[in-house]
Amino acid sequence: MKILVTGTAGFIGSHLAQKLIERGDEVVGLDSINDYYDIRVKYGRLERDGIINTLEEGADIAYNELITSTTNANYKFVKLNLEDKANMMKLFEDEKFDAVCNLAAQAGVRYSLINPNAYIDSNIVGFINILEACRHNGVKNLSYASSSSVYGLNEALPFSTEHNVDHPISLYAASKKANELMAHTYSHLYDISTTGLRFFTVYGPWGRPDMALFLFVKAALEGNTIDLFNNGDMLRDFTYIDDIVEGVIRVIDNPAQKDALWNGTEGRVSTSSAPYKVYNIGNNNPVKLMDFITAIENKLGKTIDKNMMPIQAGDVPATYADVTDLVEDLNYKPDTPIQEGVDRFVDWYLEFFKVK
């Protein structure tokens, strides 16, 4: 297939593009390369996949210009904003994609309290541009990133795609819920197969610098104290990046189908009479934050100083994914132990930042 993957300077998008290329797909990657976090990591991901900035030192990658990978001719990259409708439409017209996986978004729960407009621009305006480009260019296979954050005030565990998600507690979560609603509309009106993926705390090599694992390892190596919110009594369904990517690829290969049993009086929340589906994608095995920290301490051979803090606005105390649908439909089975995943991340961190 020829697949557009947005967010390929990002964590999940970079890993996904790499796996798709390895199996023989033709991939066009897209990213705005914004400075929400350390762009050295973003450029490092791109360079790993052969996307080299050929401009003079200190200059950014040229905007809206396709760059071919130096390591694989089947991979091209374009720096482009999702909200740039005209250039987005032209990209679709020129490249004629078979499938799209939209992972680009303004991420982060806490940042949405500071800069809400960034979430509207990227996650709402950007997503409608993706939907419109699919509609007008015959793309019938769209998968996209949602988030476990949509569960908001829901306290029933494990989180199920059949649960109510109408009470988000951050604008980030609200924007992801909006994406699911927008996708359903386009599935219904234009027969586009759309599958939303509610990601649960993804971690691993090349991870985001604003995520807990990255922050904890950095603090431990520098001898700093870490803040543990909710006094450390957080549960997270930590899921290793390779397990996540395997699930995403299975979704791309199996576009959403119409649910023949669905009706408007008692139909399931996660399916529809339209070709629409929403999945949780997580480890189905929540881990105490303190146990996650212990895995870091085991790898580094040192104790991390901890500062117990109350829970922050927009955070939820526990996430736990019910992935029954994904297991039954696509035989999805995450199997990377926490200690193994943490070890791999630390090894990458030490090498990338040249820590001795």
SERO-4910 file (N, C-alpha, C, O; in steps of 0.05 Angstrom, whole numbers):
BEGIN
 pado doro    nc1    nc2    nc3   cac1   cac2   cac3    cc1    cc2    cc3    oc1    oc2    oc3
  Met    A     17    -24      0      0      0      0     17     25      0     41     24      8
  Lys    A      6     47     -9     18     73     -5      3     87     17    -21     92     15
  Ile    A     18     93     38      5    102     63     16    129     72     41    133     73
  Leu    A     -2    147     78      7    172     91      6    168    121    -15    160    132
  Val    A     28    173    135     30    172    164     37    200    174     59    210    168
  Thr    A     18    213    187     24    239    198     36    236    226     30    217    241
  Gly    A     53    255    233     66    254    259     91    237    259     97    225    280
  Thr    A    106    235    237    129    217    235    154    228    247    175    214    248
  Ala    A    154    253    257    176    262    274    169    257    303    185    263    321
  Gly    A    145    247    307    135    240    334    142    212    342    154    197    326
  Phe    A    135    205    366    143    179    378    130    155    364    145    139    352
  Ile    A    104    153    364     91    130    353     93    131    322     98    110    310
  Gly    A     90    154    310     91    157    281    118    148    269    118    136    248
  Ser    A    139    155    283    166    148    273    169    117    273    179    106    254
  His    A    161    104    295    163     75    297    145     62    276    153     42    264
  Leu    A    121     73    273    102     61    254    113     63    225    113     43    210
  Ala    A    123     86    217    134     89    190    156     69    185    158     57    164
  Gln    A    173     66    205    196     47    202    186     19    197    197      5    180
  Lys    A    166     10    212    156    -17    209    142    -21    182    145    -42    170
  Leu    A    127     -1    174    113     -3    148    133     -5    125    129    -20    106
  Ile    A    154     11    127    175     11    106    189    -16    105    195    -27     84
  Glu    A    195    -27    129    209    -53    131    193    -75    117    205    -94    106
  Arg    A    167    -73    118    151    -95    107    144    -90     77    131   -107     64
  Gly    A    153    -67     66    150    -63     38    130    -43     29    126    -39      5
  Asp    A    116    -29     48     97     -8     40    112     17     31    135     21     38
  Glu    A     98     33     15    109     59      7     96     79     26     72     80     29
  Val    A    113     95     40    104    112     61    112    141     55    134    147     48
  Val    A     92    159     59     98    188     60     93    197     89     71    194     99
  Gly    A    114    207    101    111    217    129    107    247    128    116    262    110
  Leu    A     92    257    148     86    285    150     88    294    179     80    279    198
  Asp    A     99    318    183    101    329    211    106    359    209    119    368    190
  Ser    A     97    374    229    102    402    229    128    408    244    139    431    241
  Ile    A    139    389    258    164    392    274    162    416    292    180    433    292
  Asn    A    140    419    307    138    441    325    156    438    350    168    416    353
  Asp    A    158    458    366    177    458    388    163    453    415    172    463    436
  Tyr    A    142    437    414    128    430    439    147    417    459    146    421    483
  Tyr    A    165    400    448    187    389    465    213    389    448    212    396    425
  Asp    A    234    381    461    261    381    450    262    371    421    258    347    416
  Ile    A    267    389    402    266    381    374    291    364    366    291    353    344
  Arg    A    311    363    383    334    345    378    324    316    376    333    301    359
  Val    A    304    309    392    293    282    391    277    278    365    279    257    353
  Lys    A    262    299    357    247    297    332    265    294    308    260    277    291
  Tyr    A    286    310    307    305    308    285    320    281    286    327    270    265
  Gly    A    326    272    310    339    246    313    323    224    302    333    206    289
  Arg    A    296    224    306    279    204    295    279    205    265    281    184    252
  Leu    A    277    229    254    277    232    225    303    222    213    303    208    192
  Glu    A    325    229    225    352    221    215    355    191    216    368    179    199
  Arg    A    344    179    237    346    149    239    333    136    215    342    115    206
  Asp    A    312    149    204    298    138    181    307    149    155    294    146    134
  Gly    A    330    163    155    343    172    131    332    199    120    337    205     97
  Ile    A    318    213    137    308    240    128    328    261    138    329    268    162
  Ile    A    345    270    120    368    287    127    362    316    117    354    320     95
  Asn    A    367    335    135    363    363    129    387    372    112    410    373    121
  Thr    A    382    378     87    404    386     68    409    416     67    426    425     53
  Leu    A    394    431     83    398    460     83    422    467     99    433    450    113
  Glu    A    430    492     98    454    501    112    451    497    142    428    497    152
  Glu    A    473    494    156    472    488    185    457    509    199    461    533    195
  Gly    A    439    500    217    422    518    232    395    524    220    378    534    234
  Ala    A    392    518    194    367    522    181    348    498    185    358    476    188
  Asp    A    322    503    184    303    482    188    298    467    162    305    477    140
  Ile    A    285    444    164    277    430    139    257    447    124    240    460    135
  Ala    A    261    448     97    244    465     80    214    457     83    208    433     85
  Tyr    A    197    477     83    168    472     87    156    463     60    162    473     39
  Asn    A    138    443     62    122    433     40    140    424     16    134    430     -7
  Glu    A    161    410     23    179    399      2    184    370      9    195    364     30
  Leu    A    177    352     -9    181    323     -5    210    316     -5    225    323    -24
  Ile    A    219    303     16    247    294     19    247    263     18    232    250     32
  Thr    A    264    252      1    266    223     -1    287    213     19    309    224     21
  Ser    A    281    191     33    299    180     52    325    171     39    325    161     16
  Thr    A    348    175     52    373    166     41    378    136     45    397    125     34
  Thr    A    361    123     61    364     95     67    343     77     54    346     53     52
  Asn    A    320     89     45    299     74     33    283     91     14    270    110     23
  Ala    A    284     85    -12    270    101    -32    240    101    -29    226    117    -40
  Asn    A    229     82    -13    200     80     -9    190     98     13    166     98     20
  Tyr    A    208    114     25    200    132     46    206    161     38    229    167     32
  Lys    A    185    177     39    189    206     35    176    221     58    159    211     72
  Phe    A    186    245     62    177    261     85    171    289     76    185    300     59
  Val    A    150    301     87    144    329     81    138    344    108    122    334    124
  Lys    A    150    367    111    144    384    134    119    400    126    120    417    108
  Leu    A     97    396    141     72    409    133     54    410    158     53    392    174
  Asn    A     40    432    161     20    435    183     -6    423    174    -15    427    152
  Leu    A    -19    408    192    -45    397    186    -66    418    179    -84    413    163
  Glu    A    -63    442    191    -83    462    186    -79    477    160    -94    495    153
  Asp    A    -58    470    145    -52    482    119    -69    467     98    -59    449     85
  Lys    A    -94    475     95   -113    460     78   -105    458     49   -106    436     37
  Ala    A    -96    480     37    -89    480      9    -67    460      3    -69    444    -16
  Asn    A    -46    461     18    -23    444     13    -29    415     20    -19    396      8
  Met    A    -46    411     41    -54    384     48    -70    371     25    -65    348     18
  Met    A    -88    386     14   -105    376     -8    -87    370    -32    -91    349    -46
  Lys    A    -68    386    -38    -50    381    -61    -33    356    -57    -28    341    -75
  Leu    A    -24    352    -32     -9    328    -25    -25    303    -31    -15    284    -43
  Phe    A    -50    303    -23    -67    280    -28    -72    276    -59    -71    254    -69
  Glu    A    -76    299    -72    -81    297   -101    -56    286   -116    -59    270   -134
  Asp    A    -33    294   -108     -8    286   -121      0    257   -115      9    242   -132
  Glu    A     -3    249    -89      8    223    -80    -12    200    -82     -3    177    -84
  Lys    A    -38    205    -82    -58    184    -86    -54    161    -66    -46    139    -74
  Phe    A    -60    166    -41    -56    147    -20    -77    125    -20   -100    130    -27
  Asp    A    -69    101    -12    -88     79     -8    -99     80     21   -122     72     25
  Ala    A    -84     90     39    -92     91     67    -78    115     81    -57    124     73
  Val    A    -91    124    103    -80    146    119    -81    138    148   -101    127    158
  Cys    A    -59    142    162    -58    139    191    -50    166    204    -27    174    202
  Asn    A    -70    179    216    -65    206    227    -57    204    256    -74    201    274
  Leu    A    -31    208    261    -21    207    289    -11    235    297     -4    239    321
  Ala    A    -11    254    279     -2    281    285    -24    295    302    -48    294    296
  Ala    A    -15    308    323    -34    323    340    -18    340    360      6    335    365
  Gln    A    -31    360    371    -19    373    394    -24    356    418    -47    352    426
  Ala    A     -3    345    429     -5    326    451     -3    340    478      3    364    480
  Gly    A     -9    325    499     -5    334    526    -30    344    540    -44    362    529
  Val    A    -36    333    563    -59    342    579    -54    369    592    -70    387    590
  Arg    A    -31    372    605    -26    396    621    -22    420    604    -29    442    611
  Tyr    A     -9    416    580     -4    438    562    -29    451    552    -30    474    545
  Ser    A    -51    435    551    -76    445    541    -88    466    560   -106    481    553
  Leu    A    -79    466    585    -88    486    604    -74    513    599    -84    534    607
  Ile    A    -51    512    585    -35    536    580    -40    547    552    -42    572    549
  Asn    A    -42    530    533    -44    539    505    -67    524    491    -62    508    473
  Pro    A    -92    530    498   -115    515    487   -118    518    457   -127    500    443
  Asn    A   -110    541    445   -114    546    417    -98    527    400   -106    520    377
  Ala    A    -75    518    410    -58    499    395    -73    473    390    -69    460    369
  Tyr    A    -91    465    408   -106    440    405   -129    443    385   -135    424    371
  Ile    A   -140    467    384   -161    472    364   -149    472    336   -160    460    317
  Asp    A   -126    485    333   -113    488    307   -105    460    296   -112    453    273
  Ser    A    -91    445    312    -80    419    303   -100    397    304   -104    382    284
  Asn    A   -114    394    326   -130    370    331   -158    373    319   -171    352    313
  Ile    A   -169    397    316   -195    400    305   -194    409    275   -203    396    257
  Val    A   -181    433    271   -179    442    243   -162    423    227   -169    417    204
  Gly    A   -140    414    238   -123    395    224   -137    369    216   -133    359    195
  Phe    A   -153    359    235   -167    334    230   -189    337    209   -193    319    193
  Ile    A   -203    359    209   -223    363    188   -210    365    161   -222    356    141
  Asn    A   -186    376    159   -172    377    134   -164    349    125   -165    343    101
  Ile    A   -156    331    143   -151    303    136   -176    290    125   -175    276    105
  Leu    A   -198    293    139   -223    281    131   -232    291    103   -240    275     86
  Glu    A   -230    317     99   -237    328     73   -219    319     51   -228    313     29
  Ala    A   -193    316     56   -175    307     36   -180    278     29   -179    270      6
  Cys    A   -187    262     49   -195    234     44   -220    233     27   -222    219      7
  Arg    A   -240    249     34   -265    250     20   -262    256     -9   -274    243    -27
  His    A   -246    277    -15   -245    287    -42   -224    272    -59   -221    278    -83
  Asn    A   -209    254    -47   -188    239    -62   -192    209    -61   -173    194    -66
  Gly    A   -215    200    -53   -222    172    -55   -207    154    -35   -205    130    -39
  Val    A   -197    166    -13   -184    149      8   -206    138     26   -220    153     40
  Lys    A   -208    112     27   -230     99     42   -220     85     67   -235     72     81
  Asn    A   -194     87     74   -182     74     97   -167     94    114   -145    102    108
  Leu    A   -180    103    135   -169    123    154   -168    112    182   -189    104    193
  Ser    A   -144    111    193   -141    106    222   -130    131    235   -116    146    222
  Tyr    A   -135    135    261   -127    160    273   -123    156    303   -135    138    315
  Ala    A   -107    173    315   -101    172    343   -123    186    359   -129    209    355
  Ser    A   -136    170    376   -153    182    397   -136    180    423   -111    182    422
  Ser    A   -148    177    446   -133    177    471   -149    165    493   -174    167    494
  Ser    A   -135    153    512   -149    143    536   -160    166    553   -177    162    570
  Ser    A   -150    191    547   -159    214    562   -189    219    558   -201    233    574
  Val    A   -201    208    537   -229    214    532   -247    202    554   -270    211    557
  Tyr    A   -237    183    570   -253    171    591   -259    191    614   -278    187    629
  Gly    A   -243    212    617   -249    234    635   -259    225    662   -244    212    677
  Leu    A   -283    233    669   -294    228    696   -304    199    700   -313    192    721
  Asn    A   -304    184    679   -312    156    681   -294    141    701   -269    143    699
  Glu    A   -306    127    720   -290    113    741   -293     83    739   -280     69    755
  Ala    A   -308     73    720   -311     44    717   -286     32    704   -279     41    682
  Leu    A   -274     13    717   -250      1    707   -254    -29    702   -269    -42    717
  Pro    A   -242    -40    681   -225    -27    661   -242    -10    642   -266    -15    638
  Phe    A   -229     11    630   -243     28    611   -251     12    587   -234     -2    575
  Ser    A   -276     13    580   -287     -1    557   -296     18    536   -306     40    542
  Thr    A   -293     11    510   -303     28    489   -333     30    489   -345     45    473
  Glu    A   -346     14    506   -376     16    508   -384     35    531   -407     40    535
  His    A   -364     47    545   -370     66    566   -376     93    556   -369    100    533
  Asn    A   -390    109    572   -395    137    565   -370    153    567   -355    151    586
  Val    A   -365    169    546   -341    187    546   -349    216    541   -336    230    526
  Asp    A   -371    224    553   -382    251    548   -373    271    570   -384    293    571
  His    A   -354    263    587   -346    282    608   -316    284    610   -304    276    630
  Pro    A   -303    296    589   -274    300    589   -266    320    610   -282    337    618
  Ile    A   -241    319    619   -232    338    639   -207    353    630   -194    366    646
  Ser    A   -202    353    604   -181    370    592   -190    376    564   -205    361    551
  Leu    A   -180    399    553   -186    406    526   -174    385    507   -185    380    485
  Tyr    A   -151    375    514   -138    354    498   -158    330    494   -162    321    472
  Ala    A   -169    321    516   -188    299    515   -213    306    499   -222    290    483
  Ala    A   -222    331    502   -246    340    487   -240    340    457   -257    333    441
  Ser    A   -216    348    450   -209    348    421   -208    320    410   -215    316    386
  Lys    A   -199    301    425   -198    273    416   -226    261    414   -232    246    395
  Lys    A   -243    267    433   -271    259    431   -284    271    406   -299    258    392
  Ala    A   -278    296    401   -288    310    377   -279    295    352   -295    293    333
  Asn    A   -254    286    351   -244    271    328   -261    246    323   -267    240    300
  Glu    A   -268    232    344   -285    208    340   -312    215    328   -322    201    311
  Leu    A   -324    237    338   -350    245    327   -348    254    298   -365    248    282
  Met    A   -326    269    292   -322    278    264   -318    254    246   -328    254    224
  Ala    A   -302    235    255   -296    211    239   -322    196    233   -327    187    210
  His    A   -339    193    253   -364    179    249   -382    193    228   -394    180    211
  Thr    A   -382    219    229   -398    234    210   -389    228    181   -405    224    163
  Tyr    A   -362    228    177   -352    223    150   -355    194    142   -359    188    118
  Ser    A   -354    176    161   -360    148    155   -389    145    146   -395    130    126
  His    A   -407    158    160   -435    157    153   -442    170    126   -457    159    110
  Leu    A   -431    194    122   -438    209     99   -424    200     73   -436    200     52
  Tyr    A   -399    192     76   -382    187     52   -370    159     51   -354    154     34
  Asp    A   -379    141     69   -371    113     68   -341    110     70   -330     92     59
  Ile    A   -328    127     86   -300    124     92   -297    107    116   -309    112    137
  Ser    A   -280     86    114   -275     69    138   -257     84    157   -234     91    149
  Thr    A   -266     89    181   -250    104    201   -247     87    226   -267     76    236
  Thr    A   -223     85    237   -218     71    261   -202     89    280   -180     97    274
  Gly    A   -214     94    304   -201    110    324   -186     92    344   -197     71    352
  Leu    A   -162    100    352   -146     84    371   -142    101    396   -128    121    396
  Arg    A   -154     91    418   -150    105    443   -125     94    457   -125     73    470
  Phe    A   -103    108    453    -77     99    463    -75    102    493    -85    122    505
  Phe    A    -63     82    506    -58     83    535    -28     84    539    -13     68    528
  Thr    A    -19    103    555      8    109    562     30     93    548     38     72    558
  Val    A     38    102    525     58     89    508     86     97    518     91    120    524
  Tyr    A    104     78    519    132     84    527    151     67    511    144     47    498
  Gly    A    177     75    511    197     60    498    218     78    486    216    102    488
  Pro    A    239     67    472    260     83    459    248    104    441    228    100    427
  Trp    A    261    128    440    253    151    425    227    163    435    213    177    421
  Gly    A    221    158    461    196    168    473    197    198    476    217    211    473
  Arg    A    173    209    483    170    238    485    183    248    511    180    236    532
  Pro    A    198    271    509    212    282    532    193    293    553    201    299    576
  Asp    A    167    297    547    148    307    567    134    285    582    117    290    599
  Met    A    140    259    575    127    237    588    143    228    613    167    234    615
  Ala    A    129    213    630    140    207    657    166    192    655    185    199    669
  Leu    A    168    171    638    192    155    637    217    172    630    237    169    643
  Phe    A    214    189    610    236    206    602    244    225    625    268    228    631
  Leu    A    224    237    637    230    256    659    243    243    683    261    254    695
  Phe    A    233    219    689    244    204    712    273    196    708    289    198    726
  Val    A    279    185    684    306    176    678    325    200    678    347    198    689
  Lys    A    317    222    666    333    246    665    339    256    693    362    263    700
  Ala    A    318    257    710    322    266    738    341    247    753    358    257    768
  Ala    A    337    221    749    354    202    763    383    205    756    401    204    773
  Leu    A    389    209    730    417    211    721    429    237    730    454    239    734
  Glu    A    413    258    733    423    284    741    422    288    771    431    309    781
  Gly    A    412    268    786    410    270    815    389    289    825    391    299    847
  Asn    A    368    293    809    346    311    817    323    296    829    320    272    826
  Thr    A    305    311    842    281    300    854    259    299    834    256    318    818
  Ile    A    243    278    834    220    277    816    194    283    832    192    276    855
  Asp    A    175    296    818    148    301    830    130    277    824    127    270    801
  Leu    A    118    266    845    100    244    841     72    254    848     65    258    872
  Phe    A     55    257    828     29    268    832     10    247    843     14    223    839
  Asn    A    -11    257    857    -29    239    871    -14    222    891    -22    199    897
  Asn    A      7    233    902     24    220    922     35    193    912     40    175    928
  Gly    A     38    191    886     48    166    874     28    144    870     34    123    860
  Asp    A      3    149    878    -18    129    877    -32    129    849    -57    128    848
  Met    A    -17    131    828    -28    131    801    -25    102    789     -5     89    794
  Leu    A    -45     94    774    -44     70    759    -44     77    729    -62     92    720
  Arg    A    -25     66    714    -24     71    686    -21     45    670     -6     27    679
  Asp    A    -35     44    648    -34     20    631    -10     23    611    -14     25    587
  Phe    A     14     23    622     38     27    606     40      6    584     38    -18    590
  Thr    A     44     15    559     44     -3    537     69      3    520     74     25    512
  Tyr    A     85    -18    515    110    -15    501    105     -8    471     86    -18    459
  Ile    A    122      8    460    119     19    433    116     -2    412     99      1    394
  Asp    A    131    -24    413    129    -45    393    102    -58    393     91    -65    372
  Asp    A     91    -62    417     64    -73    419     43    -54    407     24    -63    394
  Ile    A     46    -29    412     28     -9    401     29     -9    371      8    -10    358
  Val    A     53     -8    359     56     -7    330     44    -32    317     32    -31    296
  Glu    A     48    -55    330     36    -80    319      6    -78    317     -6    -86    298
  Gly    A     -6    -66    338    -35    -62    338    -44    -42    316    -65    -47    303
  Val    A    -29    -21    313    -36      0    293    -35    -13    265    -53     -8    248
  Ile    A    -15    -28    259    -12    -41    233    -35    -60    227    -45    -61    205
  Arg    A    -44    -74    247    -66    -92    244    -92    -77    237   -109    -86    222
  Val    A    -95    -53    249   -118    -36    243   -116    -26    215   -137    -25    201
  Ile    A    -93    -17    206    -90     -7    179    -97    -29    159   -110    -24    138
  Asp    A    -88    -53    164    -93    -76    146   -122    -86    147   -130   -101    129
  Asn    A   -137    -77    167   -165    -86    170   -183    -63    174   -192    -58    197
  Pro    A   -190    -48    153   -207    -24    156   -234    -30    169   -244    -53    167
  Ala    A   -245    -11    183   -270    -14    197   -292    -23    177   -293    -14    154
  Gln    A   -310    -40    187   -332    -50    171   -358    -41    184   -359    -34    208
  Lys    A   -380    -40    168   -406    -34    179   -415    -57    197   -411    -80    192
  Asp    A   -428    -49    219   -438    -69    238   -467    -75    230   -485    -59    234
  Ala    A   -471    -99    218   -497   -106    208   -519   -108    229   -542   -106    223
  Leu    A   -510   -111    255   -530   -114    276   -536    -87    290   -553    -86    308
  Trp    A   -522    -66    281   -525    -40    295   -552    -27    288   -561    -28    265
  Asn    A   -565    -15    308   -588      1    302   -589     25    322   -574     25    342
  Gly    A   -605     44    316   -605     69    330   -617     69    358   -617     89    372
  Thr    A   -629     46    366   -641     45    392   -624     30    413   -625     36    436
  Glu    A   -608     11    404   -592     -5    422   -565    -13    411   -553    -32    420
  Gly    A   -555      3    392   -530     -3    379   -506      2    398   -508     18    417
  Arg    A   -484    -13    394   -460     -9    410   -448     18    405   -451     30    384
  Val    A   -434     28    426   -422     55    424   -398     55    405   -394     75    391
  Ser    A   -383     33    404   -358     32    389   -360     24    360   -340     24    346
  Thr    A   -385     17    351   -389     11    323   -412     27    312   -423     44    326
  Ser    A   -420     21    287   -442     37    275   -452     22    250   -440      2    241
  Ser    A   -474     32    240   -483     22    214   -465     33    192   -466     23    169
  Ala    A   -449     53    199   -428     63    181   -402     47    185   -400     34    206
  Pro    A   -383     48    167   -357     34    171   -340     49    191   -321     63    183
  Tyr    A   -346     46    216   -334     62    238   -328     43    261   -344     26    268
  Lys    A   -305     48    274   -297     31    297   -279     47    315   -263     63    306
  Val    A   -281     43    341   -262     54    361   -252     31    377   -267     14    387
  Tyr    A   -225     30    380   -212     10    397   -196     23    419   -185     45    416
  Asn    A   -195     10    442   -174     15    462   -149      1    453   -151    -22    443
  Ile    A   -126     13    456   -101     -1    450    -82      4    473    -70     25    476
  Gly    A    -79    -17    490    -63    -15    514    -53    -42    522    -56    -62    507
  Asn    A    -42    -44    546    -29    -69    555    -49    -87    570    -44   -110    575
  Asn    A    -72    -75    578    -92    -90    593    -81   -100    619    -89   -121    629
  Asn    A    -62    -85    631    -49    -93    655    -37    -69    669    -14    -63    667
  Pro    A    -54    -54    684    -45    -29    696    -23    -33    717    -22    -53    731
  Val    A     -4    -14    717     19    -16    735     20      9    753     14     31    744
  Lys    A     26      4    778     29     27    797     53     43    789     74     33    781
  Leu    A     50     69    790     72     87    782     97     81    798    119     83    788
  Met    A     94     74    824    117     68    840    131     43    830    156     42    831
  Asp    A    116     23    820    129      0    808    144      6    783    165     -5    777
  Phe    A    133     25    767    147     34    743    173     47    750    194     43    737
  Ile    A    173     64    771    197     77    781    217     57    791    241     60    787
  Thr    A    207     36    804    225     15    814    240      2    791    264     -5    793
  Ala    A    226     -2    769    239    -14    745    262      4    735    283     -6    726
  Ile    A    258     30    736    279     49    728    302     47    747    325     46    739
  Glu    A    296     46    773    317     44    794    333     18    791    357     18    794
  Asn    A    319     -3    784    333    -29    780    353    -27    757    375    -37    760
  Lys    A    344    -15    736    362    -12    712    386      6    717    408     -1    709
  Leu    A    381     28    731    402     47    736    419     41    761    441     51    764
  Gly    A    409     23    778    423     16    802    425     39    822    445     42    836
  Lys    A    404     56    823    404     78    842    375     85    850    356     79    835
  Thr    A    373     97    873    347    106    883    341    134    874    358    151    876
  Ile    A    316    139    866    309    166    857    295    181    879    277    170    892
  Asp    A    303    205    885    290    222    905    262    230    895    258    236    872
  Lys    A    242    228    914    215    232    906    201    254    923    205    255    947
  Asn    A    185    270    909    170    291    923    140    286    918    130    288    895
  Met    A    126    278    939     98    271    936     80    296    933     82    315    949
  Met    A     63    296    912     47    319    905     18    311    902     12    288    896
  Pro    A     -1    330    905    -29    324    899    -34    320    869    -17    329    853
  Ile    A    -56    308    862    -62    303    834    -66    330    820    -77    349    831
  Gln    A    -58    332    795    -60    357    779    -86    358    764    -98    338    757
  Ala    A    -95    383    759   -119    387    744   -116    374    716    -95    377    703
  Gly    A   -136    360    708   -136    347    681   -126    319    682   -129    304    662
  Asp    A   -113    310    704   -103    283    706   -125    264    717   -143    273    732
  Val    A   -123    239    710   -140    218    722   -123    200    738   -100    194    731
  Pro    A   -134    189    761   -118    173    779   -110    146    768    -90    134    776
  Ala    A   -126    135    749   -121    108    739   -130    105    710   -150    116    702
  Thr    A   -114     91    694   -122     83    668   -118     52    665    -98     42    675
  Tyr    A   -137     39    653   -137     10    650   -153      3    626   -177      7    625
  Ala    A   -140     -8    605   -153    -12    580   -166    -40    578   -153    -60    583
  Asp    A   -191    -41    571   -204    -65    563   -200    -68    533   -211    -52    518
  Val    A   -183    -86    524   -176    -89    496   -189   -114    483   -179   -124    464
  Thr    A   -211   -122    495   -225   -147    486   -231   -146    456   -226   -165    442
  Asp    A   -241   -123    446   -248   -121    418   -224   -125    400   -225   -139    380
  Leu    A   -202   -112    408   -178   -114    391   -166   -142    391   -155   -151    371
  Val    A   -168   -155    414   -159   -183    415   -177   -201    398   -167   -218    383
  Glu    A   -203   -198    401   -221   -216    386   -222   -210    356   -223   -228    340
  Asp    A   -221   -184    349   -222   -177    321   -196   -181    306   -196   -190    283
  Leu    A   -174   -174    319   -148   -173    305   -126   -189    318   -103   -188    310
  Asn    A   -133   -205    339   -114   -222    352    -90   -206    364    -67   -215    362
  Tyr    A    -97   -183    375    -76   -166    387    -68   -176    415    -85   -179    432
  Lys    A    -42   -180    419    -33   -190    444     -7   -177    453     15   -187    447
  Pro    A     -9   -154    467     16   -141    477     30   -160    497     17   -172    514
  Asp    A     56   -161    496     70   -181    513     97   -172    523    113   -189    533
  Thr    A    103   -146    522    129   -136    532    128   -130    561    113   -112    569
  Pro    A    144   -144    578    144   -138    607    155   -110    612    171   -100    598
  Ile    A    145    -98    634    153    -70    641    183    -68    644    195    -49    634
  Gln    A    196    -86    659    224    -84    663    240    -85    637    259    -70    633
  Glu    A    232   -102    619    245   -104    593    242    -79    577    261    -69    565
  Gly    A    218    -68    577    213    -43    562    228    -19    573    239     -3    558
  Val    A    229    -17    600    244      4    613    274      2    607    287     21    602
  Asp    A    284    -23    608    312    -27    603    320    -18    575    340     -5    571
  Arg    A    302    -24    555    308    -15    528    308     15    525    324     26    510
  Phe    A    289     28    539    288     57    538    313     69    550    325     87    538
  Val    A    321     60    573    345     71    586    370     67    569    386     85    566
  Asp    A    372     44    556    395     39    538    395     59    515    416     70    508
  Trp    A    371     64    504    370     85    483    377    112    493    393    126    481
  Tyr    A    367    120    516    371    146    528    401    151    532    412    172    525
  Leu    A    414    131    543    443    134    549    459    138    523    478    153    522
  Glu    A    451    123    502    465    125    477    459    152    463    478    165    453
  Phe    A    434    159    461    426    183    446    438    208    459    447    226    444
  Phe    A    437    210    485    447    234    499    476    231    508    487    249    522
  Lys    A    488    209    500    517    204    505    523    207    535    542    221    543
  Val    A    507    194    551    511    194    580    530    171    588    525    149    579
  Lys    A    550    177    603    570    157    611    566    150    641    580    133    651
***
